[in-house]
């Protein structure tokens, strides 16, 4: 470790609210690339994010899962809605795998469809696509103050690196590191960074990711913060362990004290 300090951030749900983009891009992937006979795309679907999608989004780990959720919501027969979403959520990962198997889909292919959907929008109308993301201004300001204190910043996201980079550039944010889903798991990335830097904290809105980091002997010393403003499940705030701190937007600047 060379003594340089580093602060780590998740991207979606921590730096930006991308709910509109997730829905729009996943819906477009279903329309242009999925070729499913079970769905019918009506253009008015693009106008408003489904409430069912919003409620299930906190369970998502990888982007390809959003295509499955949208597919199920817009199915012609027996769509996923407020009446049956609880059953879907209760066995979320098993249900996602079953839908993959039933349709002979591969997760890797769905991820490619999502990436292609985003590339299509960027090429067609970059401003429209990037404006589907709403930044959390308090986080942007906090990252700027870290920079002023000569503290490096890093982004670890399950989004493709190219897409996160384009959004960050538009927001005038230039972290030293950006790791997308292509780079491995967040724990693996944090482990490698921890060998070279003093990691002051990792802000993430997926509690399972933080638990994984705390349970790994190579990363357990990294201070972990659950973003209260992110895509949290109802149970997340009440199931915090003592070594993971719930962080509110208004308390971000308190973290500047531990960086000195």
TIFIMAR-446388 format. One record per residue: residue number from 0; residue in one letter; x, z, y of N, C-alpha, C, O, CB in turn. Coordinates in steps of 0.05 Angstrom, whole numbers. Each point is the difference from the previous one (the first is absolute). Glycine has a CB too. Layout:
<recs>
REC   seq   type      n_u      n_w      n_v     ca_u     ca_w     ca_v      c_u      c_w      c_v      o_u      o_w      o_v     cb_u     cb_w     cb_v
REC   NUM      A        X        Z        Y        X        Z        Y        X        Z        Y        X        Z        Y        X        Z        Y
...
</recs>
This chain:
<recs>
REC   seq   type      n_u      n_w      n_v     ca_u     ca_w     ca_v      c_u      c_w      c_v      o_u      o_w      o_v     cb_u     cb_w     cb_v
REC     0      X       17        0      -24      -17        0       24       18        0       25       18       16        2      -55        9      -27
REC     1      X       31      -43       43       18       -2       24      -10       15       24       11       -3       22        1      -41      -39
REC     2      X      -33       61       13       -9       17       22      -21      -13       18      -11       14       17       54        7      -19
REC     3      X      -49      -47       -2      -20      -13       17      -28        9       -9       -6        3      -24       37      -43       31
REC     4      X      -48       44       13      -27       10       -5      -19      -24       -2        3      -20       13        8       63       11
REC     5      X      -31      -39      -41      -19      -22       -6      -28       12       -3       -3       21      -13       39      -48       -9
REC     6      X      -56       15       33      -28        8       -3      -14      -24      -14        2      -23        9       -1       55       32
REC     7      X      -17      -25      -62      -14      -21      -15      -30        0        5      -12       22        4       48      -18      -39
REC     8      X      -48      -27       34      -28       -4        5      -12      -19      -20       12      -20       -8       -5       29       57
REC     9      X      -31       -2      -59      -17      -20      -13      -10      -18       23        5        5       23      -19       27      -61
REC    10      X        2      -54       31       -9      -19       20      -30        0        3      -10       10       21       49      -38      -32
REC    11      X      -54       18       -8      -29       -1        1      -12       28        0        5       16      -18       -5      -61       -5
REC    12      X      -16       51       43      -13       26        2       17       21       14      -10       21        6      -13      -32      -48
REC    13      X       48        4       48       18       18       14        8      -11       27       -3       13       20       20        5      -64
REC    14      X       -6      -43       44        7      -13       25      -22      -17       10       -5       -2       25       52        2      -40
REC    15      X      -62      -13       -2      -22      -17        8      -25        6      -17        2        7      -24       30      -43       40
REC    16      X      -55       32       -5      -25       -1      -14       -6      -29       -6       -7      -16       18      -11       59        4
REC    17      X       21      -51      -47       -4      -28       -7      -25       -5      -16       -2      -20      -14       51       16       14
REC    18      X      -69       22        2      -24       -3      -17      -13      -27        4       -8      -13      -20        1       62       23
REC    19      X        5      -59       21      -13      -26        5       16      -22      -14      -11      -19      -11       -7       35       55
REC    20      X       45      -14      -43       17      -20      -12       -2        1      -31       -1      -21      -13       32       23       52
REC    21      X      -32       21      -50       -2        2      -30      -25      -14      -10        1      -15      -19       24       59       20
REC    22      X      -47      -38       13      -25      -12       -8        0      -30        4       -7      -15      -18      -16       57       30
REC    23      X       32      -51       11        0      -28        7       19      -16      -19       -8      -21      -10       -1       33       58
REC    24      X       33       -2      -52       19      -14      -17       -8        0      -30        4      -20      -14       32       32       47
REC    25      X      -47       10      -42       -9        1      -28      -24      -17       -4       -2      -13      -21       19       60       18
REC    26      X      -35      -48       22      -24      -17       -2        9      -30        0      -11      -16      -15      -17       51       39
REC    27      X       47      -42       -7       10      -27        1       14       -8      -26       -2      -22       -9        7       26       59
REC    28      X        9       15      -61       14       -5      -26      -21       -6      -22        4      -17      -17       34       47       31
REC    29      X      -60      -15      -13      -22       -5      -20      -11      -28        5       -6      -14      -20       -5       64       18
REC    30      X        8      -57       27      -13      -26        6       18      -24       -6       -9      -20      -12      -17       43       47
REC    31      X       52      -21      -28       17      -23       -2       16       -2      -26        7      -22       -9       -3       25       57
REC    32      X        2       20      -61       19       -1      -22      -10       11      -27       11       -7      -21       23       11       56
REC    33      X      -54       13      -34       -8       14      -25      -16      -18      -19        3        3      -24       -3       39       50
REC    34      X      -16      -59      -15      -17      -18      -17      -17       15      -20       -1       -7      -24       36      -28       29
REC    35      X      -47       56        4      -18       16      -18      -28      -11        1      -11       -5       22       40       45      -15
REC    36      X      -42      -44      -30      -27      -10        0      -21       22        6      -24       -5        2       38      -29      -35
REC    37      X       -4       59       35      -18       23        3       -6        7       29      -16       18        5       34       -1      -48
REC    38      X       -6      -31       62       -4        7       28      -10      -24       16        4      -23       -7       32       58        2
REC    39      X      -48      -27       27       -9      -20       19        8        9       28       -8       22        9      -31      -36      -39
REC    40      X       56       -1       44       10        8       26      -18      -10       22       -3      -24        4       50       24      -22
REC    41      X      -58       19       32      -15       -7       24       17        7       25       12       21        1      -57      -13      -25
REC    42      X       46      -26       43       18        3       23       -6       26       16       18       10       13      -14      -60      -11
REC    43      X      -28       59       -3       -6       25       16       14       24      -12        1       21       13      -45      -40        0
REC    44      X       54       17      -38       15       22      -12       25        7       16        9       23       -1      -27      -37      -44
REC    45      X       29       -6       58       25        4       15       -4       17       25       19       10       12       -3      -53      -30
REC    46      X      -41       45       27       -5       13       26        2       30        0        6       12       21      -36      -50      -12
REC    47      X       26       50      -32        0       30       -1       11        9      -27       -7      -10      -21      -32       12       53
REC    48      X       56       18      -30       12       12      -24      -22       16      -15      -14       16       11       60      -14       10
REC    49      X      -47       -7      -47      -19       15      -17        6       30        0       23        8       -2      -29      -49      -27
REC    50      X      -15       57       32        4       29       -1       10        9      -27       16       19       -2      -52      -13       36
REC    51      X       27      -19      -55       10        6      -27       30       -5       -2       14       15      -12      -60      -27       -7
REC    52      X       55      -10       31       28       -6        0       16       22       15       21        9      -10      -31      -59        8
REC    53      X        0       58       25       13       22       15        3       25      -17       20       14        2      -38      -34       41
REC    54      X       -3       26      -58        0       25      -15       18       -1      -25       11       20       -9      -57      -12       25
REC    55      X       51      -32      -26       16       -3      -24       30       -5        8       18        6      -16      -58      -23      -10
REC    56      X       45        7       50       27       -6        9       20       22       -4       23       -6       -7      -43      -24       40
REC    57      X       14       56      -29       20       21       -4       11        2      -28       21       12       -5      -44       12       41
REC    58      X        9      -36      -56       10        1      -27       20      -23       -7       13        1      -21      -57       20        9
REC    59      X       46      -40       31       17      -23       -5       30        7        2        8       14       19      -44      -43       -1
REC    60      X       52       20      -37       29        3        1       13      -26        7       17       -1       17      -20       38      -51
REC    61      X       -6      -59       21       12      -26        5      -21      -19       11      -24        2       -6       57        6      -31
REC    62      X      -24      -28       53      -18      -18       13      -19      -15      -18      -23       -5        7       57        1       27
REC    63      X      -24       -4      -58      -16      -16      -18      -26       14       -8      -20      -13       -7       61       -8      -10
REC    64      X      -41       48       18      -24       15       -8      -23       -6       20      -23        2       -8       52       34      -13
REC    65      X      -22      -42       46      -21       -5       20      -16      -26       -7      -23       -2        6       51       25       29
REC    66      X      -14      -42      -47      -15      -24       -8      -20        6      -22      -23      -10        1       63      -18       10
REC    67      X      -33       46      -29      -19        8      -21      -24       14       13      -23       -5       -7       61       10      -26
REC    68      X      -32       14       52      -22       15       13      -19      -19       14      -24        2       -2       54       38        7
REC    69      X      -19      -59       11      -16      -18       15      -16      -18      -19      -24       -5        4       57        5       33
REC    70      X      -20       -9      -58      -14      -17      -21      -24       15      -10      -22      -12       -3       65      -10      -10
REC    71      X      -40       47        6      -22       16      -12      -22        4       21      -24        1       -7       56       21      -24
REC    72      X      -25      -18       56      -20        5       21      -17      -25        5      -24        2        6       55       31       15
REC    73      X      -19      -57      -23      -15      -24        7      -10      -15      -24       -9      -23        2       37       19       38
REC    74      X      -27       17      -63      -11      -13      -25      -29       -6        4      -15       15       12       49        9      -40
REC    75      X      -43      -46       16      -28       -8        1      -17       20      -16      -22        7        9       35      -55       -3
REC    76      X       -3       55      -29      -16       19      -17       14       27       -2       25        1       -3      -42      -40      -24
REC    77      X        2       60       29       10       27       -2       24        5       17       21        8      -10      -39       -6      -36
REC    78      X       16       -6       73       23        4       17        6       30        3      -16       17       -5        4      -58       30
REC    79      X       37       46      -18        9       27        6      -11        9       27        5      -13       20       37        6      -48
REC    80      X      -57       29       28      -12        9       26       -2       30        0       11       14      -18      -37      -57       22
REC    81      X       11       54       15       -2       29        3      -13       13      -25        4       24       -4       -6      -30       54
REC    82      X      -13       -9      -65      -13       12      -23       17        3      -25       -5       18      -16      -36      -38       34
REC    83      X       62        4      -20       16        2      -24       30        4        6       16        1      -18      -49      -30       -5
REC    84      X       40       33       49       28        2        7       13       26      -12       24        0       -5      -34      -26       47
REC    85      X       -6       47      -45       11       25      -11       11       -4      -28       21       10       -7      -53       16       35
REC    86      X       17      -41      -44        9       -6      -27       26      -16        0       18        4      -16      -65       -2        0
REC    87      X       48      -21       35       24      -17        2       24       17        8       22       -3      -11      -50      -37       24
REC    88      X       24       58        6       22       16       11       10       21      -21       24        5       -2      -43      -11       48
REC    89      X        0       17      -62        7       20      -19       21       -9      -20       16       16      -10      -62        3       15
REC    90      X       45      -45      -12       20      -11      -18       12      -25       13        1      -22      -11      -26       39      -30
REC    91      X       35      -12       65        9      -23       17       20      -18      -14       -4      -24       -2       -5       53       42
REC    92      X       31      -17      -49       21      -17      -11       -8      -13      -26        6      -23       -5       27       53       26
REC    93      X      -48      -16      -37      -11      -12      -25      -19      -23        6        1      -20      -13        4       64      -10
REC    94      X      -21      -40       43      -19      -22        8       14      -24       11       -7      -23       -6      -27       58       16
REC    95      X       55      -31        6       16      -22       10       12      -16      -23        0      -24       -1       10       49       43
REC    96      X        1      -10      -62       13      -13      -23      -21      -15      -16        6      -22      -10       30       57        9
REC    97      X      -59      -23       -3      -21      -13      -15       -9      -27       13       -4      -20      -14      -12       66       -2
REC    98      X       14      -46       42       -8      -24       14       21      -21       -2       -6      -24       -4      -21       51       36
REC    99      X       53      -19      -31       21      -19       -5       -3      -12      -28        2      -25       -3       29       51       33
REC   100      X      -35       -9      -50       -1      -10      -28      -25      -17       -4        2      -21      -13       22       62       -2
REC   101      X      -47      -33       25      -25      -15       -4        2      -28       12      -13      -18      -10      -12       61       11
REC   102      X       40      -46       20        2      -26       14       26      -15       -7        5      -22       11      -33       41       26
REC   103      X       44       -7      -55       26      -12       -7       17       -5       25       13      -21        3      -34       -1      -43
REC   104      X       21       42       58       16       -1       24       26       16       -4        0       18      -16      -42      -24       45
REC   105      X       62       -1      -14       25       16        1        3       12       28       -6      -13       20       27      -16      -56
REC   106      X      -13       54       37        4       13       26       19      -16       18       -4       -2       24       -5       47      -46
REC   107      X       30      -56        9       20      -15       16      -13      -25       13        7       -7       22       29       23      -53
REC   108      X      -55      -28       17      -13      -24       11      -18        8       24       -1      -13       20        2       -9      -65
REC   109      X      -16       45       42      -17        9       21       17        7       25       -9       -6       22      -25       23      -55
REC   110      X       57       -5       28       18        6       23        9      -26       14        1       -1       25       14       44      -48
REC   111      X       -9      -63        8        7      -26       11      -23      -12       16        4      -11       22       28        3      -60
REC   112      X      -56       11       28      -24      -10       15       -3       14       27       -6      -13       20      -17        3      -64
REC   113      X       28       36       44       -2       16       24       21       -9       20       -5       -4       24      -14       43      -49
REC   114      X       44      -43       15       22      -10       17       -6      -28       11        5       -5       24       27       33      -51
REC   115      X      -43      -45       10       -7      -27        9      -22        0       21        0      -15       19       13       -2      -64
REC   116      X      -32       35       42      -22        4       19       12        7       27       -9      -10       21      -23       24      -57
REC   117      X       51        4       36       12        9       26       17      -22       12       -1       -5       24        2       52      -41
REC   118      X       14      -62        0       16      -22       11      -18      -21       12        6      -12       21       29       21      -56
REC   119      X      -57      -15       22      -19      -19       10      -10        7       28       -1      -16       18      -13        6      -65
REC   120      X        6       36       50      -10        9       26       22        0       22       -5       -7       23      -28       35      -47
REC   121      X       57      -21       16       23        0       19        5      -28       10        5       -5       24       15       45      -47
REC   122      X      -21      -59        5        5      -28        7      -22      -11       17        4      -16       18       22       10      -60
REC   123      X      -51       14       36      -23      -11       14       -4       13       27       -5      -14       20      -16        5      -64
REC   124      X       23       36       46       -5       14       25       13       27       -2      -13       20       -6      -31      -45       13
REC   125      X       70       26        0       15       24       -2      -12       23       17       -2       22       -9       43      -50        0
REC   126      X      -48       21       33      -11       21       18      -25       13      -11       -3       24        2       22      -49       37
REC   127      X      -36        9      -50      -25       11      -12        7       18      -23      -11       22       -2      -14      -63       15
REC   128      X       44       33      -30        7       16      -24       13       27        9       -8       21       -9       14      -63      -18
REC   129      X       13       40       45       15       24        7      -18       20       15        3       24       -1       39      -51        4
REC   130      X      -62       16       12      -18       17       15      -21       14      -18      -15       17       10       21      -47       29
REC   131      X       -6       24      -64      -17       14      -19       11       28       -6      -13       17      -11       -1      -60       -9
REC   132      X       39       47       29       14       26       -4       -1       16       26        7      -11       21       23       -9      -56
REC   133      X      -38       45       33       -1       17       24       21       22       -2       -2       17      -18      -48      -27       23
REC   134      X       69       10       12       22       19       -1       -9       28        7      -19        4       17       51      -40       -7
REC   135      X      -20       56      -21       -4       28        8       21        5       22       24        3       -5      -42       13      -41
REC   136      X        9      -15       71       18        1       23       18       24       -1       23       -1        8      -57      -23       19
REC   137      X       23       47      -37       16       24       -1       24       -3      -18       22       11        5      -63       16        4
REC   138      X       38      -42      -31       22       -4      -19       20      -19       12       25        4       -3      -56        3      -36
REC   139      X       22      -27       53       18      -19       14       18       16       20       24       -4        2      -57      -35       -8
REC   140      X       20       56       21       14       16       20       20       18      -13       23        4       10      -63       -6       21
REC   141      X       33       14      -53       17       18      -15       25      -15      -10       22       10        1      -62       19      -15
REC   142      X       36      -53        3       22      -16       -9       19       -7       22       25       -1       -4      -54      -17      -32
REC   143      X       18       13       60       17       -6       23       17       24        8       23       -3        7      -57      -30        8
REC   144      X       23       57      -17       14       24        7       22        6      -20       22       10        7      -63        8       16
REC   145      X       36      -25      -48       21        3      -21       23      -18        7       24        7       -2      -58        5      -33
REC   146      X       28      -36       43       20      -20        7       17       10       24       25       -3        0      -55      -34      -17
REC   147      X       17       49       36       14       11       24       19       22       -8       21        5       13      -60      -17       15
REC   148      X       32       26      -50       18       22      -10       20      -10      -20       14       15      -14      -51       17       21
REC   149      X       40      -59      -10       19      -12      -18       -6        6      -29       18        0      -17       16        3       53
REC   150      X      -59        1      -42       -9        4      -28      -10      -26      -11      -18      -13       13        7       62       -4
REC   151      X       21      -58      -31       -9      -25      -12      -28        3      -12       -8       22       -7       56      -34       -3
REC   152      X      -62      -10        8      -27        0      -12       -1      -21      -22       13      -20        1      -34       36       42
REC   153      X        5       -9      -63       -4      -19      -23      -29       -1       -8      -14       20        1       61      -10      -16
REC   154      X      -55      -33        7      -28       -5      -10        1       -5      -30       15      -17       -9      -30       -1       55
REC   155      X       -1       32      -61       -3       -5      -29      -29       -6       -5      -17       18        3       57       12      -15
REC   156      X      -46      -54        4      -28       -9       -2       -4      -15      -26       18      -12      -11      -22       10       61
REC   157      X      -21        2      -60       -7      -16      -23      -11      -27       10       -9      -16      -17       -2       57      -10
REC   158      X       12      -46       52       -6      -27       11       25      -18       -3       23       11       -2      -57        8       35
REC   159      X       32      -44      -34       23      -18        0       16        4       25      -11        3       22      -14      -36      -50
REC   160      X       52       34       26       17        5       22       -4      -20       23        0        8       24       33       11      -56
REC   161      X      -37      -44       26       -3      -21       20      -24        5       18        1       -5       24       20      -27      -55
REC   162      X      -43       43       19      -24        5       16        3       25       17       -8        0       23      -19      -22      -59
REC   163      X       39       43       25        4       24       16       19       -6       23       -4       10       22       -3       18      -63
REC   164      X       27      -44       36       19       -7       21      -13      -15       23        6        6       24       30       -8      -58
REC   165      X      -53      -17       28      -14      -15       21      -17       18       18       -1       -3       24        1      -37      -54
REC   166      X      -14       59       17      -17       18       15       17       19       18       -6        5       23      -29       -7      -60
REC   167      X       56       12       25       18       18       15       13      -14       24        2       12       22        7       13      -64
REC   168      X       -1      -50       38       12      -15       22      -21       -4       23        7        2       23       24      -25      -56
REC   169      X      -56       18       25      -21       -3       20       -4       26       16       -7       -1       24      -15      -34      -53
REC   170      X       26       58       16       -3       26       12       25        8       15        1       22       11      -35       -9      -46
REC   171      X       54      -30       34       26        6       12       14       24      -13       12       17       14      -29      -36       29
REC   172      X       15       21      -69       12       21      -16       21      -13      -18       -5      -19      -15      -37       48       16
REC   173      X       67      -18        1       22      -12      -16       15       22      -15       21        8        8      -17      -46       26
REC   174      X      -16       47      -56       14       21      -16       25      -11      -13        3      -24       -4      -47       46       -5
REC   175      X       62       -4        2       25       -8      -13       -5      -11      -28       14      -17      -10       10       51       37
REC   176      X      -46      -23      -40       -6       -8      -27      -29       -7       -3      -17       14       10       54       14      -27
REC   177      X      -43      -49        2      -27       -6       -9        1       -8      -29       13      -19       -8      -27        3       55
REC   178      X        0       32      -64       -1       -5      -28      -29       -7       -8      -18       16        5       58       15      -14
REC   179      X      -44      -54       -3      -26       -7      -10       -3        5      -30       18       12      -12      -21      -46       48
REC   180      X      -20       25      -47       -5        5      -29       22      -12      -17        4        8      -23      -53       -6       33
REC   181      X       63      -22        1       20      -15      -16       24       18       -6       16       -6      -18      -31      -36       40
REC   182      X       18       64       -7       25       17       -2       -2       22      -21       20       14       -4      -12      -24       51
REC   183      X      -31       14      -60       -3       21      -19      -18       22        9      -14       -4       20       59       -6      -36
REC   184      X      -46       32        2      -18       22        7       11       15       24       23       -1        6      -38        5      -54
REC   185      X       -3       10       61        8       15       24       20       22       -7       18        6       15      -63      -16        6
REC   186      X       41       22      -44       18       21       -9       28      -11       -5       20       12        8      -58       12      -28
REC   187      X       39      -48        8       26      -13       -6       15       -6       26       24        4        3      -42      -23      -45
REC   188      X        3        8       62       11       -7       25       10       25       15       22        0       11      -52      -40       -8
REC   189      X       13       61       -3        8       25       14       25       12      -13       17       11       14      -65       -3       -2
REC   190      X       50      -10      -38       23       11      -15       26      -13        9       19       13        5      -49       -4      -45
REC   191      X       29      -36       43       24      -14        8        7        6       30       24        4        6      -34      -40      -39
REC   192      X      -10       38       49        5        6       29       11       29        3       16        5       18      -53      -37       -5
REC   193      X       27       50      -30        8       28        2       30        4       -6       11       20        7      -58       -7      -19
REC   194      X       59      -32       -2       28        1       -6       17       -5       24       24        8        2      -34      -22      -49
REC   195      X       -1        0       67       16      -10       22       -8       14       27       15        0       19      -10      -43      -43
REC   196      X      -30       53       25      -10       11       25      -12       28       -3       -8        8      -22       -1      -55       37
REC   197      X        8       61        7      -15       25        0      -29       -7        8       -6       -6       23       48       34      -10
REC   198      X      -59      -28      -33      -28       -7        4      -15       23       12       -4       21      -14        6      -55      -24
REC   199      X      -12       32       62      -13       21       14      -29        3       -8      -12       22        4       43      -29       34
REC   200      X      -43      -14      -48      -28        1       -8      -10      -27      -10       11      -21        6      -18       58       27
REC   201      X      -15      -35      -48      -14      -24       -9      -29        4        5      -12       18      -11       47      -28      -24
REC   202      X      -47       -7       52      -29        1        7      -14      -21      -16        6      -24        1        3       42       45
REC   203      X      -29       -9      -62      -14      -17      -19      -29        9       -2       -5       24        4       48      -33      -31
REC   204      X      -61       -9       21      -28        8       -2      -10        0      -29      -24        4       -5       16      -21       51
REC   205      X       25       12      -65       -7        0      -28       13       25      -13       24        0       -4      -29      -51        2
REC   206      X      -11       71       -4       11       25       -9       15       -2      -26       20       14       -5      -57        9       28
REC   207      X       28      -41      -41       14       -4      -26       29       -9        5       17        8      -15      -61      -19       -7
REC   208      X       48       -5       41       28       -9        6       17       23        9       23        3       -9      -41      -48       22
REC   209      X        7       63        4       15       23        9        5       19      -23       22       12       -2      -42      -17       47
REC   210      X        1        9      -62        4       17      -24       22      -11      -18       17       15      -10      -66       -1       12
REC   211      X       49      -40       -6       21      -12      -16       28        5       12       19        5      -15      -52      -41        1
REC   212      X       35       34       40       25        5       13        9       29       -3       23        6       -5      -33      -42       38
REC   213      X      -10       54      -30        7       29       -3        6        8      -29       14       20       -4      -44      -12       44
REC   214      X       19      -23      -59        5        7      -28       25      -13      -11        9        7      -22      -58       -2       16
REC   215      X       61      -23       21       25      -13       -9       24       17        9        2        5       24      -24      -51      -22
REC   216      X       39       54      -20       23       17        8       18      -12       21       14       14       14      -17        5      -59
REC   217      X        4      -46       46       17      -13       19      -11       -3       28       15       -6       19        3      -19      -58
REC   218      X      -44       29       42      -13       -3       26      -16       24        9      -12        0       21       10      -49      -31
REC   219      X        2       70       -6      -17       23        6        6       15       26      -16       15       10       11      -10      -59
REC   220      X       29      -10       59        8       14       25      -10      -14       25        3       10       22       38        6      -46
REC   221      X      -52      -40       21      -10      -15       23      -25       12       11      -19        3      -15       39      -45       -4
REC   222      X      -21       50       44      -25       11       12      -22      -21       -1        4      -23        9       23       54       21
REC   223      X      -50      -23      -40      -22      -19       -4      -25        8       17       -7       24        1       24      -34      -48
REC   224      X      -29       -9       60      -23        4       17      -22      -19       -7        4      -24       -1       27       40       38
REC   225      X      -55       -4      -41      -24      -16       -6      -14       -7       26       -8       18       15        3        4      -60
REC   226      X        3      -48       51      -12       -9       25      -30        5        0      -15      -13      -14       51      -21       19
REC   227      X      -45       53       11      -28        8        1      -18      -23       11      -24       -1       -6       38       48       13
REC   228      X       -2      -66        8      -15      -22       12       -2      -25      -19      -12      -20        7       27       36       38
REC   229      X       -2      -14      -68        1      -23      -18      -24       -2      -19      -21       12        5       69       -8       -3
REC   230      X      -45      -20      -23      -21       -5      -19        0       22      -21       12       -4      -22      -10      -47       31
REC   231      X      -14       73       -3        1       23      -19      -26        2      -16      -22       -8        9       52       32       22
REC   232      X      -27      -14      -56      -23        6      -16      -11       27       10       14       15       13        4      -41      -53
REC   233      X      -43       32       33      -12       25        9       16       24      -10        1       21       13      -46      -43      -13
REC   234      X       56       20      -24       14       22      -13       29        4       10       12       21       -6      -41      -28      -33
REC   235      X       40      -12       53       29        0        7        7       25       16       21       13       -5      -21      -63        3
REC   236      X      -15       56       23        7       21       18       -1       28      -14       15       18        7      -33      -46       31
REC   237      X        0       30      -57       -3       26      -14       19        3      -24        2       22      -11      -49      -21       26
REC   238      X       60      -23      -23       17        2      -24       29       -2        7       17       -6      -17      -53      -15       -9
REC   239      X       43       27       51       28        0        8       16       22      -13      -10       22       -3       -4      -41       47
REC   240      X       38       12      -53       18       21      -10       15       12       24        0      -12       22        5      -12      -67
REC   241      X        8       46       41       13       14       22       23      -15       12        9        5       23      -23       37      -44
REC   242      X       25      -61        6       23      -15       10       -7      -27       12       18      -16        7        9       39      -41
REC   243      X      -53      -28       37       -9      -24       15      -18        9       23      -20       14       -4       22      -43      -38
REC   244      X        6       22       66      -14       10       24      -20      -21       10        6      -24        2       34       52       10
REC   245      X      -64      -19       -5      -20      -18       12        8       -3       30        4       19       14      -40       -4      -46
REC   246      X       38      -40       40        9       -7       27      -22      -14       15      -11      -19       -9       58       16       -7
REC   247      X      -53       13       40      -19      -12       18       14      -15       22       23        6        7      -56       30      -17
REC   248      X       20      -57       21       12      -16       20       10       17       24       21       -5       11      -51      -33      -25
REC   249      X       14       58       21        7       16       24       25       17       -5       12       10       19      -60      -10       -6
REC   250      X       56        3      -39       23       17       -6       25      -16       -6       20       11       -8      -51       22       -9
REC   251      X       30      -59       20       23      -17       -6       25        9       15       22        1      -11      -53      -39        3
REC   252      X       28       43       33       23        7       17       13       26       -8       23        6        7      -43      -32       30
REC   253      X        5       43      -52       12       25      -10       24       -7      -19       18       16       -2      -63        8        7
REC   254      X       44      -47      -17       21       -7      -19       26       -7       14       21        0      -12      -56      -17      -19
REC   255      X       33       12       57       25       -6       15       18       25        0       25       -3        2      -50      -30       27
REC   256      X       13       56      -31       16       25        1       18        2      -25       23        9        2      -59       13       24
REC   257      X       26      -31      -49       16        2      -25       22      -21       -1       18        2      -16      -58       17       -8
REC   258      X       38      -39       42       20      -21        0       25        7       16       19      -15        0      -56      -18       -6
REC   259      X       35       55       21       23        7       17       21       17      -14       20        8       11      -51      -11       28
</recs>
